[in-house]
Amino acid sequence: MKVKIDYDLCTSDGHCCDLCPEIFHFDDEHDRIMVIDDEVPEDLEDLVRQAADECDTGAILIRED
């Protein structure tokens, strides 16, 4: 699984960072959410899917490999 953020949709509310800090990080320098590693480890896939499902704007994009 790979994940990325559509910055045109992202509001940087940080819910994804709270839910899965191993993958999502708020970058103060750029004032936006960043993906730490776009290649999601298998043990974090459910959390990333949950973050995508709960993203109000649909900014978290998942590609299943």
N, C-alpha and C positions, 0 to 999 in steps of 0.2 A: 504494500500500500504506500502511496505517496500522497502528500498533502501540500497545499499551498493556499495563500490568501489572496482574494481579489480585493485589492486596495481601493478600487472604485466603490465597493460595497461596505468595506469594513469601517465600523464606527469606533473601534479601539476601546470597547467597554471593558475588556479584560476578563470576561467570563471564561474564555478558553484557557487563559493563563492560569486562572484559579483551578480549573478542572484538570488540566494536563500541563503542568509547568515543565515537564521533561521535553515537550515539543513546542509549546508556545511561550513567548517571552515578550513583555512590553519593553521596547527600546526607547528609553528616555531621550536619547540623542536625536532620534528620528521621529519621536512622538507617535509611534505606531506599534502594532503587534508584529512580531517577527516569528518565523518558523525556524527553530533551532536546527532541526534536521528534517528534511522533507521525506526521507526514507523512514517510515514509522516502524519501530520494532513491533513484532507480533504481540507482545504482552501489553502494548499501549493502543492497539488498534481499536478496541471497544471504547476507550476514553476519547479518542480522536473522532470516532463516529458520533459519540454523544455530543461532543463539542460542536460538530457540524450540524447535528439535528437541532441543537439548542441555540444556534447562532441566529439571532432575529433577522439579520439581513441576508443570510445565505452566503456569507463571504468566505467560508471555509470550504475549499474544494478538494474532494478526495478522488484519487484515481486508483482503482483496484488493479493490481498487476496479475 
